[in-house]
Amino acid sequence: MRVVLQRAKQASVTVDNEVIGAIDNGYLALVGITHADSEKDIDYLVNKMIHLRIFEDEKGKMNLSLQDVGGAILSISQFTLYGDTRKGRRPNFMQSAKPEQAERLYNLFNQKLKEAGIHVETGRFGAMMDIRLTNHGPVTIMLDSDHQKDGTPS
């Protein structure tokens, strides 16, 4: 599972000219799911995301977590994070999970964030979406559940 986190002053998602999700402070999270992902991958990334210290403290240092600042998440499913461009000119998306599996895991991911006390807004799975973002910093971090050391959340 891959997540691209962008620290956001504000972010919103629009489907068919209607804003369906918006936040004012927190993360825009682009979420990619592969066929090998499981609840273990979700637990690792949820824990990492809510405790990652990339918000500035009173001295301007990145010492605060999403929980510390009371931030929210705009979560967007993005199968293209598993696009393979090593061969040819058109990305190969064979590593992306099938839609049924991806939607189930994406919904579980968002539910676990909510259970951790995070306010979560979402896009619409499988829809054509337009995303607006004010990336604060800019700060963009890539997380991958394949980077787990021993399988336990860190």
N, C-alpha and C positions, 0 to 999 in steps of 0.2 A: 504494500500500500504506500502510495506517495501523497504527500501534502506539500503544496507550495503555500507558505504563509506570507502574507503581506500586511505589515503593520498599517492600520488604516485610521485616519482621522474620520473618514466616512466612506461608506461603500453601499451600493445598492444594485439590485438585479431587477431587470425589466423583461417581461414576456408579453408579447402582443401589445406593446405600448402601455402596459400597466406595471407599476412598481409592485413586486410581490414580496420583496424582502429588503430591509435596510438597517444599517447600524451607524452609530456615530463615533464609536471608539472601540478598537479591538483589532480583530484579524479579518481579512478576506482570506478564506481557506479554499484553495482549489484542490479537490480530492480525487485522486486516481486509484482505481482498484484493479488488481490483476486476479487471474483465475486461482492463484495459490493462496490468496489472503483468507484470513480467518478472524475470529473474535480476538485472538491473541494479538494480532497486528493492530486491531482497533484499540485495544486496551493500552498497548505501548504508545501509540500516537496520541491518544486522548491525554494520557498522563504527561507526555512530553510537551504537548501544546499548552496545557493549562499552567504548567510550572516553568516553562521556558522564560528566562529573564531577558526580554528584549524591549521593555518599556523603561523610559528614563526616570531616575529618581530626582530629588531636588538639586542634586549636583550635576545633572546631565549625563549620568552614567547609566548604562543599561543594566539595572539591578532589580527591576520589578517585573513580576509575572502578570499574565492576563488576570488571574484571580486578585492580585494585589491592587490593580487599577480598576477592578470592577468592569472589565471590558466584555464585549460581546463578540460573536463570530457570525460572519456571513459565509455559509458553507455552500460551495458550488461543486456539483459532480462534474468531473472533467476527465473523460476516458482518454483524451489525447495526451495525457501525461505518460502514457505507455506507448506512445508512437515511436517506432523504430525507424530511424532515417539513415541507417548505415548503408543501405543498398537502394539504388534507384533514386527517383525524384519524388515519389509519392510515399508518405509514411505508411508503415505496416502497423496495424493495430491488433495483431494477433495475441499480444500479451495482455490486452485489456480483458477484464472479466466480461462474460456474457451479460446482457442487460438484466436478466432476472436475478442473477447472483449479485451483480453490482448494486442494484437498487436495494436489495435486502441488506447488504453490508453497509451501504451508505446511510440508510435509515437507522440502522443500529449504531453506527458511528455518531450520528447526530443525537440520538437518544442518550447515549452514554455521556456526551458533552453536557446535555441538559441535566442528567442525574448528578453530574459533578457541580451543578450550581451555575452553569454558564448559560447566558441568554443566547439562543441560537436562532438565526433567521436562515432560510434556505432559498435556493432557486427551485426550479421544477425539473425533476429528473427526466432526462431525455429530450427536453425542450430546447429550442433555439433561444438563447438568452443574450441580453446585452448587459454588460457589467460596467458600472461606474465606480471609480476608486480615487480617493486622495490618499496616496501611499505616503505615510509620514516617515521622513528620514532622508531618503527612502530606505526602508528596511524590508528585505525579502529573504526568507529562509526556506531551504528545501529540506524536508524530512522524509525519510524512507524507512519503513519498518524492517527492511532487510539489514539495517544497521544495528539491530538489537545485538547486544553482546552475548547474553546467556539466556535470552528468552523471557526474562522478567522485566517489568517496566522499570525504567530508571528515572 
